[in-house]
Each structure stands twice: as structure tokens, then as C-alpha cells.
Amino acid sequence: MGTLEWRYRLALEGSATRVTESYVVLKPVTAIGWFLLGTVLRDRDRRATLRAGMRHTLSQIKAAAESESG
């Protein structure tokens, strides 16, 4: 449907770490892709889906970082 390349930058800020997430669109979603997302896959609120995915990814990064340092 489309291809994105996700990137994560981690920067130490005092005793915390700032995580910056970004992406590059390598291949845009086509009109048929958006149709499928909205009808067949029933992803009516794409932004909410993306936010949920970001939260999940960040929790996985946190878990991995904490297991490495512990």
C-alpha cells in the first residue's frame, strides 16, 4: 500500500532521554490503499492508529533500554 522508513533519535538530556521519531515516505499510499484502509481494514481514524503504534513502539524502546542498563 505504501512504504515508510521510520527513524528514532535518542539524545541524553540530564538524567532523561529524549526520543525523536520521524519518517520518510518512500512510496506513498495509493488511492486504492486509502480505500482499503477505510473500508476493508476499517481504519477510519488513521491518526489514532498511528498514535497507538507510536506509543507501543516507544514502550518497546523503553523496555529494551531499561533491560540493557539494568
PDB file of N, CA, C and O in Angstrom:
ATOM      1  N   MET A   1       0.817  -1.196   0.000  1.00  0.00           N
ATOM      2  CA  MET A   1       0.000   0.000   0.000  1.00  0.00           C
ATOM      3  C   MET A   1       0.855   1.251   0.000  1.00  0.00           C
ATOM      4  O   MET A   1       0.560   2.202  -0.725  1.00  0.00           O
ATOM      5  N   GLY A   2       1.889   1.267   0.785  1.00  0.00           N
ATOM      6  CA  GLY A   2       2.791   2.396   0.894  1.00  0.00           C
ATOM      7  C   GLY A   2       3.988   1.952   1.712  1.00  0.00           C
ATOM      8  O   GLY A   2       3.932   0.931   2.397  1.00  0.00           O
ATOM      9  N   THR A   3       5.057   2.705   1.645  1.00  0.00           N
ATOM     10  CA  THR A   3       6.253   2.328   2.390  1.00  0.00           C
ATOM     11  C   THR A   3       6.810   3.553   3.095  1.00  0.00           C
ATOM     12  O   THR A   3       7.021   4.600   2.482  1.00  0.00           O
ATOM     13  N   LEU A   4       7.043   3.405   4.388  1.00  0.00           N
ATOM     14  CA  LEU A   4       7.651   4.457   5.194  1.00  0.00           C
ATOM     15  C   LEU A   4       8.928   3.923   5.819  1.00  0.00           C
ATOM     16  O   LEU A   4       9.031   2.734   6.122  1.00  0.00           O
ATOM     17  N   GLU A   5       9.887   4.793   6.007  1.00  0.00           N
ATOM     18  CA  GLU A   5      11.096   4.443   6.752  1.00  0.00           C
ATOM     19  C   GLU A   5      11.058   5.245   8.050  1.00  0.00           C
ATOM     20  O   GLU A   5      11.152   6.472   8.038  1.00  0.00           O
ATOM     21  N   TRP A   6      10.918   4.535   9.171  1.00  0.00           N
ATOM     22  CA  TRP A   6      10.828   5.179  10.476  1.00  0.00           C
ATOM     23  C   TRP A   6      12.214   5.350  11.055  1.00  0.00           C
ATOM     24  O   TRP A   6      13.073   4.482  10.900  1.00  0.00           O
ATOM     25  N   ARG A   7      12.430   6.473  11.726  1.00  0.00           N
ATOM     26  CA  ARG A   7      13.723   6.765  12.341  1.00  0.00           C
ATOM     27  C   ARG A   7      13.510   7.208  13.783  1.00  0.00           C
ATOM     28  O   ARG A   7      12.515   7.856  14.108  1.00  0.00           O
ATOM     29  N   TYR A   8      14.459   6.849  14.640  1.00  0.00           N
ATOM     30  CA  TYR A   8      14.408   7.228  16.040  1.00  0.00           C
ATOM     31  C   TYR A   8      15.760   7.804  16.435  1.00  0.00           C
ATOM     32  O   TYR A   8      16.799   7.183  16.212  1.00  0.00           O
ATOM     33  N   ARG A   9      15.738   8.993  17.023  1.00  0.00           N
ATOM     34  CA  ARG A   9      16.963   9.628  17.509  1.00  0.00           C
ATOM     35  C   ARG A   9      16.842   9.735  19.024  1.00  0.00           C
ATOM     36  O   ARG A   9      15.846  10.244  19.537  1.00  0.00           O
ATOM     37  N   LEU A  10      17.852   9.258  19.735  1.00  0.00           N
ATOM     38  CA  LEU A  10      17.860   9.311  21.187  1.00  0.00           C
ATOM     39  C   LEU A  10      18.943  10.291  21.615  1.00  0.00           C
ATOM     40  O   LEU A  10      20.084  10.201  21.163  1.00  0.00           O
ATOM     41  N   ALA A  11      18.579  11.233  22.494  1.00  0.00           N
ATOM     42  CA  ALA A  11      19.525  12.245  22.962  1.00  0.00           C
ATOM     43  C   ALA A  11      19.411  12.359  24.480  1.00  0.00           C
ATOM     44  O   ALA A  11      18.317  12.511  25.024  1.00  0.00           O
ATOM     45  N   LEU A  12      20.542  12.285  25.142  1.00  0.00           N
ATOM     46  CA  LEU A  12      20.579  12.414  26.592  1.00  0.00           C
ATOM     47  C   LEU A  12      20.286  13.854  26.984  1.00  0.00           C
ATOM     48  O   LEU A  12      20.890  14.786  26.454  1.00  0.00           O
ATOM     49  N   GLU A  13      19.352  14.031  27.918  1.00  0.00           N
ATOM     50  CA  GLU A  13      19.018  15.348  28.450  1.00  0.00           C
ATOM     51  C   GLU A  13      18.983  15.240  29.958  1.00  0.00           C
ATOM     52  O   GLU A  13      17.969  14.867  30.548  1.00  0.00           O
ATOM     53  N   GLY A  14      20.109  15.572  30.575  1.00  0.00           N
ATOM     54  CA  GLY A  14      20.212  15.404  32.032  1.00  0.00           C
ATOM     55  C   GLY A  14      20.154  13.936  32.375  1.00  0.00           C
ATOM     56  O   GLY A  14      20.964  13.145  31.892  1.00  0.00           O
ATOM     57  N   SER A  15      19.186  13.564  33.221  1.00  0.00           N
ATOM     58  CA  SER A  15      19.050  12.155  33.602  1.00  0.00           C
ATOM     59  C   SER A  15      17.971  11.452  32.767  1.00  0.00           C
ATOM     60  O   SER A  15      17.617  10.305  33.040  1.00  0.00           O
ATOM     61  N   ALA A  16      17.462  12.138  31.763  1.00  0.00           N
ATOM     62  CA  ALA A  16      16.419  11.571  30.909  1.00  0.00           C
ATOM     63  C   ALA A  16      16.926  11.436  29.474  1.00  0.00           C
ATOM     64  O   ALA A  16      18.001  11.932  29.134  1.00  0.00           O
ATOM     65  N   THR A  17      16.155  10.773  28.657  1.00  0.00           N
ATOM     66  CA  THR A  17      16.476  10.628  27.246  1.00  0.00           C
ATOM     67  C   THR A  17      15.306  11.135  26.414  1.00  0.00           C
ATOM     68  O   THR A  17      14.162  10.729  26.616  1.00  0.00           O
ATOM     69  N   ARG A  18      15.607  12.020  25.486  1.00  0.00           N
ATOM     70  CA  ARG A  18      14.580  12.496  24.558  1.00  0.00           C
ATOM     71  C   ARG A  18      14.614  11.597  23.329  1.00  0.00           C
ATOM     72  O   ARG A  18      15.670  11.378  22.736  1.00  0.00           O
ATOM     73  N   VAL A  19      13.452  11.081  22.955  1.00  0.00           N
ATOM     74  CA  VAL A  19      13.326  10.247  21.761  1.00  0.00           C
ATOM     75  C   VAL A  19      12.568  11.053  20.715  1.00  0.00           C
ATOM     76  O   VAL A  19      11.460  11.526  20.964  1.00  0.00           O
ATOM     77  N   THR A  20      13.174  11.203  19.548  1.00  0.00           N
ATOM     78  CA  THR A  20      12.529  11.900  18.447  1.00  0.00           C
ATOM     79  C   THR A  20      12.241  10.882  17.353  1.00  0.00           C
ATOM     80  O   THR A  20      13.140  10.210  16.846  1.00  0.00           O
ATOM     81  N   GLU A  21      10.964  10.788  17.003  1.00  0.00           N
ATOM     82  CA  GLU A  21      10.543   9.852  15.969  1.00  0.00           C
ATOM     83  C   GLU A  21      10.256  10.640  14.702  1.00  0.00           C
ATOM     84  O   GLU A  21       9.632  11.700  14.750  1.00  0.00           O
ATOM     85  N   SER A  22      10.710  10.122  13.573  1.00  0.00           N
ATOM     86  CA  SER A  22      10.421  10.756  12.291  1.00  0.00           C
ATOM     87  C   SER A  22      10.286   9.666  11.236  1.00  0.00           C
ATOM     88  O   SER A  22      10.572   8.494  11.481  1.00  0.00           O
ATOM     89  N   TYR A  23       9.846  10.083  10.070  1.00  0.00           N
ATOM     90  CA  TYR A  23       9.725   9.107   8.990  1.00  0.00           C
ATOM     91  C   TYR A  23       9.932   9.790   7.646  1.00  0.00           C
ATOM     92  O   TYR A  23       9.799  11.005   7.499  1.00  0.00           O
ATOM     93  N   VAL A  24      10.257   8.960   6.688  1.00  0.00           N
ATOM     94  CA  VAL A  24      10.400   9.397   5.303  1.00  0.00           C
ATOM     95  C   VAL A  24       9.457   8.523   4.476  1.00  0.00           C
ATOM     96  O   VAL A  24       9.453   7.299   4.610  1.00  0.00           O
ATOM     97  N   VAL A  25       8.668   9.159   3.630  1.00  0.00           N
ATOM     98  CA  VAL A  25       7.766   8.406   2.752  1.00  0.00           C
ATOM     99  C   VAL A  25       8.570   7.945   1.539  1.00  0.00           C
ATOM    100  O   VAL A  25       9.008   8.758   0.724  1.00  0.00           O
ATOM    101  N   LEU A  26       8.755   6.645   1.434  1.00  0.00           N
ATOM    102  CA  LEU A  26       9.484   6.085   0.299  1.00  0.00           C
ATOM    103  C   LEU A  26       8.540   5.805  -0.866  1.00  0.00           C
ATOM    104  O   LEU A  26       8.897   5.964  -2.033  1.00  0.00           O
ATOM    105  N   LYS A  27       7.327   5.385  -0.517  1.00  0.00           N
ATOM    106  CA  LYS A  27       6.303   5.110  -1.531  1.00  0.00           C
ATOM    107  C   LYS A  27       4.955   5.502  -0.926  1.00  0.00           C
ATOM    108  O   LYS A  27       4.500   4.863   0.023  1.00  0.00           O
ATOM    109  N   PRO A  28       4.314   6.540  -1.457  1.00  0.00           N
ATOM    110  CA  PRO A  28       3.045   6.991  -0.881  1.00  0.00           C
ATOM    111  C   PRO A  28       1.936   5.938  -0.998  1.00  0.00           C
ATOM    112  O   PRO A  28       1.947   5.090  -1.890  1.00  0.00           O
ATOM    113  N   VAL A  29       0.992   6.022  -0.077  1.00  0.00           N
ATOM    114  CA  VAL A  29      -0.192   5.162  -0.150  1.00  0.00           C
ATOM    115  C   VAL A  29      -1.003   5.600  -1.365  1.00  0.00           C
ATOM    116  O   VAL A  29      -1.238   6.791  -1.567  1.00  0.00           O
ATOM    117  N   THR A  30      -1.419   4.652  -2.154  1.00  0.00           N
ATOM    118  CA  THR A  30      -2.210   4.938  -3.353  1.00  0.00           C
ATOM    119  C   THR A  30      -3.674   5.176  -2.969  1.00  0.00           C
ATOM    120  O   THR A  30      -4.074   4.918  -1.834  1.00  0.00           O
ATOM    121  N   ALA A  31      -4.452   5.660  -3.907  1.00  0.00           N
ATOM    122  CA  ALA A  31      -5.880   5.874  -3.669  1.00  0.00           C
ATOM    123  C   ALA A  31      -6.570   4.563  -3.287  1.00  0.00           C
ATOM    124  O   ALA A  31      -7.429   4.545  -2.406  1.00  0.00           O
ATOM    125  N   ILE A  32      -6.197   3.480  -3.943  1.00  0.00           N
ATOM    126  CA  ILE A  32      -6.799   2.180  -3.611  1.00  0.00           C
ATOM    127  C   ILE A  32      -6.370   1.751  -2.206  1.00  0.00           C
ATOM    128  O   ILE A  32      -7.139   1.121  -1.480  1.00  0.00           O
ATOM    129  N   GLY A  33      -5.150   2.092  -1.834  1.00  0.00           N
ATOM    130  CA  GLY A  33      -4.670   1.786  -0.482  1.00  0.00           C
ATOM    131  C   GLY A  33      -5.488   2.496   0.577  1.00  0.00           C
ATOM    132  O   GLY A  33      -5.873   1.892   1.578  1.00  0.00           O
ATOM    133  N   TRP A  34      -5.758   3.794   0.360  1.00  0.00           N
ATOM    134  CA  TRP A  34      -6.586   4.547   1.313  1.00  0.00           C
ATOM    135  C   TRP A  34      -7.997   3.974   1.352  1.00  0.00           C
ATOM    136  O   TRP A  34      -8.611   3.911   2.417  1.00  0.00           O
ATOM    137  N   PHE A  35      -8.511   3.559   0.209  1.00  0.00           N
ATOM    138  CA  PHE A  35      -9.838   2.942   0.164  1.00  0.00           C
ATOM    139  C   PHE A  35      -9.855   1.678   1.022  1.00  0.00           C
ATOM    140  O   PHE A  35     -10.770   1.472   1.819  1.00  0.00           O
ATOM    141  N   LEU A  36      -8.833   0.832   0.852  1.00  0.00           N
ATOM    142  CA  LEU A  36      -8.760  -0.405   1.628  1.00  0.00           C
ATOM    143  C   LEU A  36      -8.645  -0.127   3.119  1.00  0.00           C
ATOM    144  O   LEU A  36      -9.287  -0.793   3.932  1.00  0.00           O
ATOM    145  N   LEU A  37      -7.827   0.858   3.476  1.00  0.00           N
ATOM    146  CA  LEU A  37      -7.693   1.215   4.890  1.00  0.00           C
ATOM    147  C   LEU A  37      -9.031   1.640   5.482  1.00  0.00           C
ATOM    148  O   LEU A  37      -9.362   1.261   6.605  1.00  0.00           O
ATOM    149  N   GLY A  38      -9.794   2.415   4.741  1.00  0.00           N
ATOM    150  CA  GLY A  38     -11.052   2.946   5.238  1.00  0.00           C
ATOM    151  C   GLY A  38     -12.225   1.990   5.183  1.00  0.00           C
ATOM    152  O   GLY A  38     -13.192   2.155   5.926  1.00  0.00           O
ATOM    153  N   THR A  39     -12.155   0.996   4.320  1.00  0.00           N
ATOM    154  CA  THR A  39     -13.306   0.103   4.165  1.00  0.00           C
ATOM    155  C   THR A  39     -12.988  -1.316   4.626  1.00  0.00           C
ATOM    156  O   THR A  39     -13.554  -1.794   5.610  1.00  0.00           O
ATOM    157  N   VAL A  40     -12.107  -1.971   3.933  1.00  0.00           N
ATOM    158  CA  VAL A  40     -11.805  -3.378   4.233  1.00  0.00           C
ATOM    159  C   VAL A  40     -11.146  -3.517   5.603  1.00  0.00           C
ATOM    160  O   VAL A  40     -11.541  -4.370   6.397  1.00  0.00           O
ATOM    161  N   LEU A  41     -10.151  -2.687   5.881  1.00  0.00           N
ATOM    162  CA  LEU A  41      -9.436  -2.777   7.155  1.00  0.00           C
ATOM    163  C   LEU A  41     -10.119  -1.970   8.259  1.00  0.00           C
ATOM    164  O   LEU A  41      -9.749  -2.080   9.428  1.00  0.00           O
ATOM    165  N   ARG A  42     -11.101  -1.170   7.896  1.00  0.00           N
ATOM    166  CA  ARG A  42     -11.892  -0.375   8.825  1.00  0.00           C
ATOM    167  C   ARG A  42     -11.042   0.521   9.726  1.00  0.00           C
ATOM    168  O   ARG A  42     -11.335   0.685  10.910  1.00  0.00           O
ATOM    169  N   ASP A  43     -10.008   1.086   9.161  1.00  0.00           N
ATOM    170  CA  ASP A  43      -9.141   2.008   9.914  1.00  0.00           C
ATOM    171  C   ASP A  43      -9.631   3.430   9.651  1.00  0.00           C
ATOM    172  O   ASP A  43      -9.002   4.188   8.914  1.00  0.00           O
ATOM    173  N   ARG A  44     -10.740   3.773  10.250  1.00  0.00           N
ATOM    174  CA  ARG A  44     -11.391   5.057   9.992  1.00  0.00           C
ATOM    175  C   ARG A  44     -10.640   6.238  10.612  1.00  0.00           C
ATOM    176  O   ARG A  44     -10.681   7.351  10.086  1.00  0.00           O
ATOM    177  N   ASP A  45      -9.961   5.992  11.723  1.00  0.00           N
ATOM    178  CA  ASP A  45      -9.219   7.069  12.379  1.00  0.00           C
ATOM    179  C   ASP A  45      -7.730   6.744  12.291  1.00  0.00           C
ATOM    180  O   ASP A  45      -7.130   6.260  13.250  1.00  0.00           O
ATOM    181  N   ARG A  46      -7.151   7.017  11.135  1.00  0.00           N
ATOM    182  CA  ARG A  46      -5.757   6.659  10.869  1.00  0.00           C
ATOM    183  C   ARG A  46      -4.806   7.326  11.859  1.00  0.00           C
ATOM    184  O   ARG A  46      -3.826   6.714  12.284  1.00  0.00           O
ATOM    185  N   ARG A  47      -5.087   8.576  12.227  1.00  0.00           N
ATOM    186  CA  ARG A  47      -4.210   9.267  13.184  1.00  0.00           C
ATOM    187  C   ARG A  47      -4.193   8.555  14.531  1.00  0.00           C
ATOM    188  O   ARG A  47      -3.133   8.415  15.141  1.00  0.00           O
ATOM    189  N   ALA A  48      -5.342   8.109  14.998  1.00  0.00           N
ATOM    190  CA  ALA A  48      -5.399   7.379  16.270  1.00  0.00           C
ATOM    191  C   ALA A  48      -4.621   6.072  16.171  1.00  0.00           C
ATOM    192  O   ALA A  48      -3.929   5.685  17.113  1.00  0.00           O
ATOM    193  N   THR A  49      -4.732   5.398  15.041  1.00  0.00           N
ATOM    194  CA  THR A  49      -3.985   4.158  14.829  1.00  0.00           C
ATOM    195  C   THR A  49      -2.483   4.426  14.863  1.00  0.00           C
ATOM    196  O   THR A  49      -1.727   3.682  15.486  1.00  0.00           O
ATOM    197  N   LEU A  50      -2.058   5.494  14.189  1.00  0.00           N
ATOM    198  CA  LEU A  50      -0.630   5.835  14.178  1.00  0.00           C
ATOM    199  C   LEU A  50      -0.139   6.216  15.571  1.00  0.00           C
ATOM    200  O   LEU A  50       0.953   5.815  15.971  1.00  0.00           O
ATOM    201  N   ARG A  51      -0.939   6.992  16.318  1.00  0.00           N
ATOM    202  CA  ARG A  51      -0.542   7.370  17.682  1.00  0.00           C
ATOM    203  C   ARG A  51      -0.399   6.133  18.568  1.00  0.00           C
ATOM    204  O   ARG A  51       0.548   6.034  19.349  1.00  0.00           O
ATOM    205  N   ALA A  52      -1.331   5.198  18.449  1.00  0.00           N
ATOM    206  CA  ALA A  52      -1.262   3.965  19.237  1.00  0.00           C
ATOM    207  C   ALA A  52      -0.007   3.177  18.877  1.00  0.00           C
ATOM    208  O   ALA A  52       0.650   2.613  19.752  1.00  0.00           O
ATOM    209  N   GLY A  53       0.322   3.140  17.598  1.00  0.00           N
ATOM    210  CA  GLY A  53       1.544   2.461  17.169  1.00  0.00           C
ATOM    211  C   GLY A  53       2.793   3.129  17.712  1.00  0.00           C
ATOM    212  O   GLY A  53       3.745   2.453  18.103  1.00  0.00           O
ATOM    213  N   MET A  54       2.794   4.465  17.738  1.00  0.00           N
ATOM    214  CA  MET A  54       3.944   5.199  18.291  1.00  0.00           C
ATOM    215  C   MET A  54       4.099   4.912  19.780  1.00  0.00           C
ATOM    216  O   MET A  54       5.208   4.678  20.260  1.00  0.00           O
ATOM    217  N   ARG A  55       2.978   4.932  20.511  1.00  0.00           N
ATOM    218  CA  ARG A  55       3.051   4.649  21.949  1.00  0.00           C
ATOM    219  C   ARG A  55       3.607   3.246  22.190  1.00  0.00           C
ATOM    220  O   ARG A  55       4.437   3.042  23.076  1.00  0.00           O
ATOM    221  N   HIS A  56       3.147   2.292  21.399  1.00  0.00           N
ATOM    222  CA  HIS A  56       3.626   0.914  21.545  1.00  0.00           C
ATOM    223  C   HIS A  56       5.133   0.828  21.249  1.00  0.00           C
ATOM    224  O   HIS A  56       5.885   0.203  21.998  1.00  0.00           O
ATOM    225  N   THR A  57       5.556   1.455  20.163  1.00  0.00           N
ATOM    226  CA  THR A  57       6.970   1.432  19.804  1.00  0.00           C
ATOM    227  C   THR A  57       7.823   2.068  20.892  1.00  0.00           C
ATOM    228  O   THR A  57       8.865   1.528  21.263  1.00  0.00           O
ATOM    229  N   LEU A  58       7.386   3.211  21.404  1.00  0.00           N
ATOM    230  CA  LEU A  58       8.151   3.885  22.455  1.00  0.00           C
ATOM    231  C   LEU A  58       8.219   3.044  23.728  1.00  0.00           C
ATOM    232  O   LEU A  58       9.248   3.036  24.403  1.00  0.00           O
ATOM    233  N   SER A  59       7.151   2.345  24.062  1.00  0.00           N
ATOM    234  CA  SER A  59       7.201   1.487  25.248  1.00  0.00           C
ATOM    235  C   SER A  59       8.169   0.329  25.035  1.00  0.00           C
ATOM    236  O   SER A  59       8.831  -0.107  25.977  1.00  0.00           O
ATOM    237  N   GLN A  60       8.257  -0.172  23.804  1.00  0.00           N
ATOM    238  CA  GLN A  60       9.204  -1.244  23.499  1.00  0.00           C
ATOM    239  C   GLN A  60      10.649  -0.735  23.554  1.00  0.00           C
ATOM    240  O   GLN A  60      11.535  -1.439  24.041  1.00  0.00           O
ATOM    241  N   ILE A  61      10.888   0.474  23.060  1.00  0.00           N
ATOM    242  CA  ILE A  61      12.228   1.081  23.125  1.00  0.00           C
ATOM    243  C   ILE A  61      12.621   1.264  24.592  1.00  0.00           C
ATOM    244  O   ILE A  61      13.748   0.956  24.982  1.00  0.00           O
ATOM    245  N   LYS A  62      11.686   1.764  25.402  1.00  0.00           N
ATOM    246  CA  LYS A  62      11.952   1.977  26.834  1.00  0.00           C
ATOM    247  C   LYS A  62      12.300   0.653  27.518  1.00  0.00           C
ATOM    248  O   LYS A  62      13.273   0.571  28.268  1.00  0.00           O
ATOM    249  N   ALA A  63      11.507  -0.371  27.257  1.00  0.00           N
ATOM    250  CA  ALA A  63      11.759  -1.683  27.868  1.00  0.00           C
ATOM    251  C   ALA A  63      13.128  -2.226  27.463  1.00  0.00           C
ATOM    252  O   ALA A  63      13.857  -2.765  28.296  1.00  0.00           O
ATOM    253  N   ALA A  64      13.472  -2.083  26.195  1.00  0.00           N
ATOM    254  CA  ALA A  64      14.775  -2.566  25.723  1.00  0.00           C
ATOM    255  C   ALA A  64      15.911  -1.781  26.372  1.00  0.00           C
ATOM    256  O   ALA A  64      16.907  -2.367  26.795  1.00  0.00           O
ATOM    257  N   ALA A  65      15.766  -0.464  26.452  1.00  0.00           N
ATOM    258  CA  ALA A  65      16.821   0.366  27.044  1.00  0.00           C
ATOM    259  C   ALA A  65      16.986   0.051  28.527  1.00  0.00           C
ATOM    260  O   ALA A  65      18.113  -0.016  29.018  1.00  0.00           O
ATOM    261  N   GLU A  66      15.900  -0.140  29.237  1.00  0.00           N
ATOM    262  CA  GLU A  66      15.989  -0.432  30.654  1.00  0.00           C
ATOM    263  C   GLU A  66      16.552  -1.822  30.922  1.00  0.00           C
ATOM    264  O   GLU A  66      17.232  -2.027  31.928  1.00  0.00           O
ATOM    265  N   SER A  67      16.282  -2.771  30.047  1.00  0.00           N
ATOM    266  CA  SER A  67      16.846  -4.104  30.244  1.00  0.00           C
ATOM    267  C   SER A  67      18.330  -4.131  29.943  1.00  0.00           C
ATOM    268  O   SER A  67      19.068  -4.922  30.530  1.00  0.00           O
ATOM    269  N   GLU A  68      18.777  -3.278  29.037  1.00  0.00           N
ATOM    270  CA  GLU A  68      20.202  -3.192  28.703  1.00  0.00           C
ATOM    271  C   GLU A  68      21.002  -2.538  29.822  1.00  0.00           C
ATOM    272  O   GLU A  68      22.148  -2.914  30.068  1.00  0.00           O
ATOM    273  N   SER A  69      20.403  -1.561  30.502  1.00  0.00           N
ATOM    274  CA  SER A  69      21.144  -0.828  31.522  1.00  0.00           C
ATOM    275  C   SER A  69      21.074  -1.481  32.891  1.00  0.00           C
ATOM    276  O   SER A  69      21.866  -1.160  33.777  1.00  0.00           O
ATOM    277  N   GLY A  70      20.121  -2.405  33.070  1.00  0.00           N
ATOM    278  CA  GLY A  70      19.878  -2.972  34.380  1.00  0.00           C
ATOM    279  C   GLY A  70      20.775  -4.080  34.705  1.00  0.00           C
ATOM    280  O   GLY A  70      20.678  -4.655  35.790  1.00  0.00           O
TER     281      GLY A  70
END
